[in-house]
Amino acid sequence: MTRHVHQNAAAGGWARLELVEQLGNVGSEVERTIRARETGRADRFESALERALELFDMTAADPRWRGHRCQEILRAREEFCRLFFDADAPPDSADSLRRYFFGFAWSARRLHQRRRSNG
């Protein structure tokens, strides 16, 4: 049996989120992972890395994002892993990932604001 770090998400909550919400949440874990590595917090790095990869995988497994969307999700996951496991990763990789995921976080926030205003 697979242990899920994000138990509510794995139990079906993730499938109720829009793509921008899913990737905004992935971006939060990506940011935590990058920050933990930058500050030398190995304990936090390992757990943030595990959480980020789990969210990447749940997003890629969502049947709504087949085709080019799934390819983009998997490409972002690849770049995320490259940042930590490839000695030849470009020096601006962390900043590029931050910029990429910021757009999703911003869009998810706007979506939540619209939902609240529409009551």
Summary of the structure (lengths in Angstrom):
residues: 119
radius of gyration: 14.7
end to end distance: 39.7
largest distance: 49.2
contacts: 318
relative contact order: 0.16
helix: 81%
strand: 0%
